[in-house]
């Protein structure tokens, strides 16, 4: 069990205490060389060689459980589960299997064990002896129910292997370089700048370029923080990784304080047994820690300290939390110590595209992608709510030309910050922000670059290829992955030029066309072969076709499936295949084909439905089920936009068809043959 670590104060009070303990005057001047990669233009598309995260992990300290076992649990009527003796720490593969009525303790970032589909937060449960007179066993008393997927980040939901993460022709900023670090890439080129020492901590952290193993994560924080400091006018000093050794961390921190003007520790800000950064920093005085815990989301665990007149900051380990708190509390220090004026972020009005649930009591920074709205959609809006406290109030006559789409990947995401255009500040008094609400977006870049082609909908690596070809032709593209259904809604509202969709109409058996309105047009795309994926050595699937295999294993004890998220075309196909059955693992919903393949390949599930391309990448067995059609839909009113015309022409070329075929896509008939 860990202690709760925060004496939470609001952001302004934390900043006041921090600045009061510092002398924020320029350090002087000097001449230094340029950095290598930052500011250079990327010459080739960067594609992920690994999934990020590479395993299903817990987002909180707590207990891995089967969500169904907690249903109905309340403070007044808690649910008791058998607590297994294992403790799942970070960088450790679990050995236990969670069965019905069982739970196991798990640390933040720990790998989810087989059988578990949710995590109960540590503050919502208590450990008790089964028999007060006999220490032969312990039970977990759960006081709040969880749903499947609660507090779990699934493998591949952030970055999928083979996904294009940065396109050629892009100028590298801290956001792009942070993503490159996260996929393991290690090669790609005044006032005195404050020396900003950056020290990464944790046994689970490895340097980019190091071979990936289960339970580990690449150190993207050091890269993104160093380049952000450089952009702001600082001189980043990368001090490497310190694993969980208290003496080594103390020694390295003291050395950093002696040689740097600002010291940043990444991770370990809690008071848990494995959180060594806090244990080291609390030893310092003069005045030492001035704030530990700020009412922000993300970024609540940040720890601010001052020693020897220098800022010493422990940033949260999750990438989005780390970079937000860096910009809130560290960036202003760098600018002032460098003799530079404060950054003035550009702000633009927008309407929130979807409803957002926030949290009372914490100021939330919501990362969003921005797209232009159709004038007709703006004029037809009946709701006209302006959210005071979420953004500066806009004049009633203002009809924002932009729609803001939440990135929705959580504080552990690397790509959310790199792909977002800006963020909306949601005041601590708001719990719900309705779709259509007027908001103010603070841009992350110096200006908002309008895309020549905006694509919103379902992701596919074939679409990645097509957008890359458009970039070669000089078109600037933007893609937001929100799923097929939400993509069609974006087309209806006039918020995109194109949507990638693969929706099956259950009555007609036809893909995509039945879902179109009279103001939409369909561009035929390509076929993707869907099928049942399984480990090649699993004899339970031998000799079966896809349908007969599912019929054989869906009720088989100990055989777990992995499902897809509601609203996806694959989920519709799965529900048709199951015909009302709910096999073990049905509630385990993954958001991508890659996540399904990872769950099966790593043994957390035994079967699922995915496209052949990812099955081959993961070296899985594949039983063909059906060829689905991945098409493109656009608003009729935008049919003659130059980028859209270029896209249509691109689809017709033999070179494109050949390239798609090499990636496993093409015009394919529905097939179902026995597995030889």
N, C-alpha and C positions, 0 to 999 in steps of 0.2 A: 504494500500500500504506500502511496506517496502523500506527502502533505500538500494541502492547497497553498498556492504560492503568492497570491496577489493581494495587495492592498490597492484596489483599483481607484484611480483618480481620473478626472477629465483631462483632455488633451491640453487645454490652455494652462491648467495648473501645473501639469508636468513640464511644459516648456518654460513656464515662469521660474520654477525651482531650478531647472537645468541651467538656464541662462544666468540666473542670479549667482551661481557658483563659478562662473567662467569670466575671463577677461577676453572679450571678443573684439580684438583689434588686429589689423593686418600684421603679418609676420615679416614682411620685407620683400625684396625682389631678387630674382635670379634668372638665368637662361638655361633651358633644358632641351633635349632632342624630342622629336615627335614619337609617339607610340607606333607600334607596327600595324596592327589590323584595324584599329578603331578609325573610322572615317574613310576607309578604303571601300572600293566597290567590289562586291562578290562576283567571281567569274563563272561560277557553276552552281547549279541548284544543290542545296544541302539536303540530303535525305537521311532519315533516321535509320540506323542499322539495328537499333534495339527499341523495344517498347519502353515508354516512360509513363508511370512507373513500370518496372519489369515484373512486379508481383502485386497481388492484392495486399494492401496494407491498412493498418488501423490509423485513423486520423486523430485518435485521442488515447489517453491512458484509460484502461477499463478492462472489460471482460468480453472475450469472444463467445458468442452464443448462437443458438438457432432462434431467430426472431420469434417464431411461432410460440416458443416456450414462454415468452414474456408477455404475451397478449393478456390484457386485463390487469396487469400489475399496477398498483397505485400505492401511495404512502399508507393508506389505511388497510389495503389488502395486498401486501407484497407477495411475490412468487419466489419460492426457494428452488435453487438448482444445485446439483452436485458439483463441487469445485474440484477440478482435476489438479494434481500436485505440481504440474509444470507451470513455469512462468516464461512467456514468450517475450524476449528482449529484442532490441533492434539487432540486425545483422546475424540473426540466428534462425535457422529453419526449424519450424515446430515439428515435434515427433508425435504429438497427440492427434486424435481424430475426435471431433465433437459430435456426440450422439444426442438424441433427444434427452432433454432434462439435464444437460451438462454445460459447464462453462469453464473457461480457463483465463487466467490473468494475462493481459497483453499490454505492451508499452506502445506509446505513440510511435508510429513507423514500423511496428512489428508486423511480421508476415502472418496473414490470416491462416489459421489451420483448416484442414479439410473438414467439411461438415458445417462450419460456422458461416453465417451469412449476415451478421450484424455485430456491433459492439455496443455494450452498455457502458456509459461513462462511469468513471470511478465514483463520482459524487452521487450517482443514482443507485448505488448498491452498497451492501455491507457484507463482510465476511464473518461467519459465525461457526463455532464448533457444532457439529451435529449432536454431540453428547458432551455437555459441560463437564462431566466427570471422566471423559475418555477422549484423548487427543488422537483418535484413530481416523478422523476425517473432518473436512470442513465443507460448509455449504455457503452458497452465495444467495443473499436475500436481495432481490431486485425490486426497487420501488418505483420504477417508471418503465413502461413498455417501449420497445423499439420496433421499427419496421425493417424488413429485409433491405440491406444495403446501408443502414444507418451507420454513420461514422466510418465508412469503408471507402477507400480509393481503389478502384479496380485496375488491374494491369492493362496498360495500353490505352486508358481513357484520356490521358494527357497527350501523348505522342504515340502514333502507331508506327511500327517498323515499316519502312518503305515510304513513309509520308514525307512530302516535301515541306521542310520547316522554314527555310529561307530561300528565296528565288534569286537566280543570277540577275545582276543589274541593280540589286539593292545596296544602298550604302549602309555599312554596319554601324549601329548604335549599340548602347548597352543592352537593349532588349534583344537584338539579333544575336549578339555574342553570347548572351546568357543561354539562349536556346541551343546554340552550337555546343556549348560546354555540356549541356544536359544530355545530349546524344553521344557524348564521348569524343567529339572532334577536337584534336589538339593542334591542328595546323591549318591555316587559311591564308598583312604588313602593319614685362609682366611683374605681377606680384609673385613672390615665391609661393609656390603651390604647397599647401599644407600636406605633410606626409601622413597618409591615411593607412595605418596598418590593418590588415585584414587576416584574421585567423579563423579557419574553419575547424569545428570540433565534432567528434562523434566517431564511434567504431564503424558505423555504416557508410561513412563518406569515403569515396575513392576519387582520385584525380582523373580528369578526362584523358583518354588514351590507354587507361588501364583496362584489362579484360573484365567484363561485367560478370558477377556471380549473383545468385539468388540472394535477396535480402539486402543488397547494397544499392547505393545511389551515387551517381556522378555529382561532383561538387560544382554545381552551377552557380551557387550563391557567390563564391569568391570571384568568379568571372564577371557577373553582372554588377556586383558592388564595386569592383575595381574600375570597370569602365564607366560606371555612373560617376564615380569620384573624379575620373579624368575629364568627363564632359563638363562637370561643374567647376573645374579649375583646380582640382587637387592632384597630388602625385600618389597614386596607389602603390602600396608596398605589400605584395602578396607574400604572406608568411607561411603558407602551406596548411597542412592538415595536422591536427593534434588528436590522437585517439584518446579514449577514455582513461587517462592516467592523471591523477590529481597533481602530482609533483611536476610532471612534464608541462602540464597546462599552466601551472603557477609560474614556472621558470620562463616559459615562452611569453606569457602575458607581461611579466616584469621587463623582459628584454624589449618588448614592443613599446611599452610605456617610456622606456629610456631613449628610444630612437625615433619615435613617431610623435606627431602632433595630435592625432586622433587615433584611438584604437577601437576596432570593431571585432567582436566575437560573434560568430554565426552559430546559433544553436545552444542548447543547454541553459535556457533562461528560467526554467521552472525550479521548484525546490525538491524534485524527485531525486531518488537515490542515484540515478544515472546522469543527472543534470549538473555537471561539474563546473560549468562556467559561473553559475550563480555562487557556488561555494567558494570559488577563488575571488570573485569580485567583492563579496561581502567582507573579505579580510581587509580591504583598503579603507582608508579614512581621508579626511581633509577635503571635503566632507564625506566622501564615499558615495554610497547609493543615495540618490535624491528622489527617485521614483521607480517603482517596480510594479507594473501593471497599469495600463491606460485603457480607458473605455473606448477602444477602437475595434473595428472589424474590417479587415484582418489587422492583427498586430497587438492584441491585448497583452501578451506576455512580455513586452519589451522592458528592459532594465536600463535605466540611465544612471550613470555614476560619474564622479569627478575626482581625480586624484593627481597630486602634483600640478594642479592647475590645468590638467588635460582631460578632455572628454573620454570616457570609457563606456562603451555601449554594448550590451548584449542584444543582438537582433534575433527574432524568432527564426527557427530553422527552415520553415516552409518558404519557398521562393517568393510568392506574392506578398506574404506578411513581411518578409525581410525587406523587400524593396520599398513597400509603402512606408514602413516605419523609418527606413533610411531617409526617404525624401521628406518626411515630416520633421524629423529631429536632427538628422546629420547634415543633410544638404545645406540648410541655412548656415551652419557652422563653417562648412568648407568655403562658402561664398564670402562670408565676413572675414575669415582668417586670410583669404586670398586677396582681400581688398576689392572684391567685386560686388556689384549691387545685387539685391535679392532677385531671384527669378520671378518673372511675372507670367504665369501661365495664361495662355489664351483661353477664353471661356466662350462657349457657343450654346445657344438654346436648342432644345430637342424635345421630342415626345418619346416617352418610354414605350417600347414596342409590345412588351408583355408585362403581366402582373409580377411584382416582386415582393417576396416576404422578407422582412428585415427583423431586427431584434431590438426590443425596447431596452433602453439603458446604454446602448453602445452606438457611437457614431460609425456608420458603415461607409466604406469606400467601394462602390460598385463599378467594376471594370465593364466598359461597354464598347461595342463596335458601332460606328456611325455610318448610315447610308442615307441617301437623299430620298425624300418622300415625294410621291406624285402630288401635284397641285390639286387634282380632283379629290384625292384621299383627304388632303388637309381641309378642303372646303366642306366635305361631307361629315366631318367629325361632329358628333352631337355632344359628347362629353368634353368638357373644357376645364378640367381640374388643374390648378396650379398648386404645387406642393410646397408651401412655405416650410422652411427648415430642411428641405431636400436640396433646394437650390435657391439662388436669388430669384425673387418673384419677377416674372416677366410681364410686360404690359399686356392687358387683355386683348388688344388688337393684334398682337404678335402671333403669327401662325408659323411655328418653327418649320424649316424646310428639311430638318434632319430627324431620323428615327434612331433611337438608341437601343441596341440589342445587348442584354447582359451576356458576358462571355461564359459565365456559369461553370467554371472548372475548379473553383475552390482555392484555398490558400496554398495548397500543395502543388498547384499548377505552375509550370514554367511558361507554356505558350500563352496563357491568358494575358499576361502583362505584355508579351512581345507583340501580340496581334491586336490588342485593344487600341482604340483611338484616344480614349480618355476615361475619366471616371466621374460618377455622380456621387455627391456627398449626401447621404441619407441621415438626417438628424436623429439623435438618440431617442426622441419622443415618438418616432414613427415605427409601426409594426408592419404595415402593408402599404405598398405604393401601387396604385392601380394602373393598368395598361392605359395609355393615352395621356397620362399625367405629364404636364410640362416640367421639364427639368433643365438644369444648367450643367453642362459637361465641361470639365477642365481637361484640356487637351494634354496628352503626354508628350507630343512633339511640338515643335515650334509653330507648325501650321498643319491644317487638315488638307491632305491631298485627296482630291476627288478622283475616284476610280473611273476608268473608261468602261469597265464592265463589272457590275456587282452581282455576285452569285450567292444565293442563300438557299440552303437545302441540305440534302443528304451528301455525305462525303464519299468519295471513291478515288482510288489511286489513278484510275483512268482519267478522271476529271483533273487531277493534279497534272497529268501529262498535257492535257489540252490547254490548261491555263498557262503552263510553261511555254508552250508553242506561241500563244498569243503575246506573252511577254517578249519573245524573240522578235515579234513583228512591231514592237514599240507600244503596245497597249498596256496600260496599268490596270491590274485586276485586283479585286478584293473578294475573299470567300469567307462566309460565316457558316459553320456547320451546326444546323439546328434540327435536322431531320426532314423527311419528305413532307409531312403534314404542315409543319411550320413554314417550310419553303413555299408551299402553295398559298398559304395565308399571306406571306410577304409579297407574292406576285399579285394577289387580289388587291392588296393595299397599295400597290405601286411602289414598293420599297426596294425592288431589285430588278435587274434586267433579265435574270435567268435563275431557274431553280432546278437542281438535280433531284429527280424523284424516282421511286420504284414502289408504287402503291398498287396492291392487287385488289381489284373489285371482286368481292366474294360471290356476288350473284352472276356476273357475266364471265368471270375468270379472266378478264382482260386487265392488263397493266395500264395505269396512269390516265388513259384517255377518258374513262368515265368520270374522273374527278375534275375535269376542266369546265370552266364557265365559258359563256360566249365572248368574254373579253380576254381569253387566254388562247395561245397557240402552242402546239406541241412540236418539238424538233426530235425526230427519232434518234435514239442514241445507240446503245449496244447491249448485247446480252451478257449476263453474268450468271454462271452456273452455280446454283445453290445446292447444298447437299448436307448430309449428316457427317460430322467430323468426329474422329475417335483416334485413340492411340493405336498405332499399327500392330502392337503386340496384344491387343485386347481381343481374345478369341470369341467373346460374346457377340461380336459383329461379323464373324467369318461366315461366308456363304449367304449373306443376306443382301437384299436390296434395301434402299433407304427406308421405305415404309414398313417392310417386314422386320427390319432391325429395331425400329422404334416400337413396333407392336410387341416385340419380344422382350425388350429391356425396360419399357416404361413402368412396369410394376415389379421389376426384379429388385429384391432387397440389395441395398448397398450400391446401386447403380445411380449415379447423380448426373443430372443434366445441368447445362447452363443456358439460361434463357436470354432473350433480347429485350430491350426497353420498349414500353408501350409507345405506340405512335410510329414505330419503325415498320417498314415494309416486311422485314424478316419476321417480326413478331406476328404479323397477320398470317404469314405462311406457317409458322410454328403452331399457332392456335388451330389452324385448319388441319394440320397434320395430326395433332393430338385429339381433335374432335371432342373437346371437353375434359379430357384426362388431365390430371395435375401430377406428373411424376415428381419424384424427389429432386429438389433443386430448381423447381419451376419458379420459385420466388427470387432466385439469384439472377438479377437482370444486368446484363452487360450492355454497354452503349456502342459497341463496334464489333465488326467481324474479328478484328485482331484480338480484342479482349476475350472473345469466345475461344479462339484458338489457343491463347495463352493459358486460360483456365484448364483446358483439356490437356495440353502439352505438359503442364506442371502438375497434373494429377489432382487438382482441386475439383475437377468435374470429369465425367467419363465420356460425355457426348454433348453435342450441340449442333446448331445449324449455322453454316457460314458459307462464304463463297470459296470456290476452289483455289483461287489465287492465294489466300491466306493459309489455307490448309497445306498447300505445297510449301509455302515459306516456313511453316512450323513443322514440316515433315510428319504430318498427320495422315491417317487413313481418311478416305473420302468416298461416300456413297452418293452418287448423283441423285438429286431429287427433282429439280425443275430448273429451267432457264428463265430467269426473271429479266424483265426489260428495264434498263436504267435509261430514262429519257430526260429531256430538258424542256421546261415550260417557260414561256415568257409572256409578258403583257402584250396584247396586240398593238397597243399604242407605241411600243418601243421597237417594233419590228425592223425599222430602218436605221437604227443606231449603228454607226460604223463598226464598233467592236462586236456587236451581235451579228452583223452581216459577215464579218471576218470569221466568227466562231462557226457559223453555219457552213461557210465555204471550207473551213478546216476539216470538218467532219466528213466531207465528201472525198477528200484526197486519198489516193492509194497509200501514200506514206503513213497517213494517220491510221487507216484501217490495219495496215501491217503492224504498226507500233502497238495498237490496242490488242491485236491478236497475240503478239509476243507476250503481253501482260496477262493473257488468259481471257480476254474479252472479245466478243464477236457476235455474229448472228447465229444463235444456237437453238436447236429444237429441244423441247422438253424431253428429258431422258430419265429412265429409271431401269437399271440393269442390275442383276445380282453381282455381288462382290466376289470376284474370282480369287 
